[in-house]
Amino acid sequence: MKLVIAYIQPHKLQDVKKALYKAEVHKMSVTNALGCGEQRGYEESYRGVKYEVNLLKKVRIEIAVNEDFMQKTIDAIVEGAHSGTIGDGKIFVLDLVECVRIRTGDKGRAAIG
């Protein structure tokens, strides 16, 4: 079992969701996030005072998958989020030690679905 975490541009969320559905990955958690990487932010001016904005809006997607869906999930996220510019995002894959479905008590692969 793996936990796939992706940070993407907010305007690419619909494209990523479409690509995931096409890859038969239907379960995910989505949250808003702030962060920066290669973009390093930008400078703005408010009432003549300049300030640096280095935390940019991102979307965090978390998907728990079984081993056989991991590569399909990664490929779908890349397909939907790719624009070829700095700030497209990152994907992290972590080992998932345990998963429990609260409703049924299922554990492991059965709980992920």
C-alpha positions as CSV (number, residue, x, y, z in Angstrom):
1,M,0.0,0.0,0.0
2,K,1.2,3.5,-0.9
3,L,0.1,7.0,-0.1
4,V,0.5,9.3,-3.1
5,I,0.7,13.0,-2.2
6,A,0.7,15.6,-5.0
7,Y,1.0,19.4,-4.9
8,I,-0.4,21.0,-8.0
9,Q,-1.5,24.3,-9.4
10,P,-5.1,25.1,-8.3
11,H,-6.3,25.7,-11.9
12,K,-5.1,22.2,-12.9
13,L,-7.3,20.3,-10.4
14,Q,-10.1,19.6,-12.8
15,D,-7.6,18.3,-15.4
16,V,-6.0,16.0,-12.8
17,K,-9.4,14.7,-11.6
18,K,-10.4,13.9,-15.2
19,A,-7.1,12.0,-15.8
20,L,-7.5,10.1,-12.5
21,Y,-11.1,9.1,-13.3
22,K,-9.9,7.9,-16.7
23,A,-7.3,5.8,-14.9
24,E,-10.0,4.4,-12.7
25,V,-8.8,6.1,-9.6
26,H,-11.9,7.6,-7.9
27,K,-10.9,8.1,-4.3
28,M,-8.9,11.1,-3.1
29,S,-8.6,13.9,-0.5
30,V,-8.1,17.4,-1.7
31,T,-7.0,20.4,0.4
32,N,-5.8,23.9,-0.2
33,A,-2.2,24.5,0.7
34,L,0.4,27.3,0.5
35,G,4.0,26.7,-0.5
36,C,6.9,27.7,-2.7
37,G,9.7,25.9,-4.6
38,E,11.5,27.0,-7.7
39,Q,9.0,29.8,-8.3
40,R,10.4,31.6,-5.2
41,G,7.3,33.8,-5.1
42,Y,6.9,37.4,-6.4
43,E,6.9,41.0,-5.2
44,E,3.8,43.1,-4.8
45,S,3.1,46.7,-3.7
46,Y,0.3,47.8,-1.4
47,R,-0.1,51.5,-0.8
48,G,3.4,52.1,-1.9
49,V,4.9,49.5,0.4
50,K,6.6,46.6,-1.3
51,Y,6.4,43.1,0.1
52,E,7.4,39.7,-1.0
53,V,4.8,37.0,-1.5
54,N,6.7,33.7,-1.3
55,L,3.9,31.3,-0.3
56,L,1.8,30.6,-3.3
57,K,-1.6,28.8,-3.6
58,K,-1.3,25.1,-4.3
59,V,-3.7,22.2,-4.0
60,R,-2.7,19.0,-2.1
61,I,-4.1,15.7,-3.3
62,E,-3.7,12.6,-1.2
63,I,-4.6,9.2,-2.6
64,A,-4.1,5.8,-0.8
65,V,-3.6,3.1,-3.4
66,N,-2.6,-0.6,-3.7
67,E,0.7,-1.3,-5.4
68,D,-0.9,-2.2,-8.7
69,F,-2.6,1.2,-9.0
70,M,0.5,3.3,-7.9
71,Q,2.0,3.9,-11.3
72,K,-1.4,4.5,-13.0
73,T,-2.1,7.2,-10.3
74,I,1.3,8.9,-10.8
75,D,0.9,8.9,-14.6
76,A,-2.6,10.4,-14.4
77,I,-1.5,13.2,-12.0
78,V,1.5,14.0,-14.3
79,E,-0.8,14.0,-17.4
80,G,-3.4,16.3,-15.8
81,A,-1.0,18.7,-14.0
82,H,1.8,19.1,-16.6
83,S,2.2,22.4,-18.3
84,G,6.0,22.5,-18.7
85,T,6.5,25.6,-16.6
86,I,8.0,26.1,-13.2
87,G,5.4,25.5,-10.5
88,D,3.7,22.4,-12.0
89,G,4.1,20.7,-8.7
90,K,5.6,17.6,-7.0
91,I,4.5,14.0,-6.3
92,F,5.6,12.1,-3.2
93,V,5.0,8.4,-2.6
94,L,5.1,7.1,0.9
95,D,4.7,3.6,2.3
96,L,1.4,3.1,4.0
97,V,1.8,0.9,7.0
98,E,-1.9,0.3,7.7
99,C,-5.3,1.4,6.5
100,V,-8.6,0.7,8.3
101,R,-12.1,1.3,6.9
102,I,-14.1,2.6,9.9
103,R,-17.5,1.5,8.7
104,T,-16.6,-2.2,8.2
105,G,-13.4,-2.7,10.1
106,D,-11.7,-3.9,6.9
107,K,-7.9,-3.6,7.1
108,G,-5.1,-3.4,4.5
109,R,-5.7,-3.8,0.8
110,A,-9.5,-4.5,1.4
111,A,-9.8,-1.1,3.2
112,I,-8.3,0.9,0.4
113,G,-10.6,-0.6,-2.2
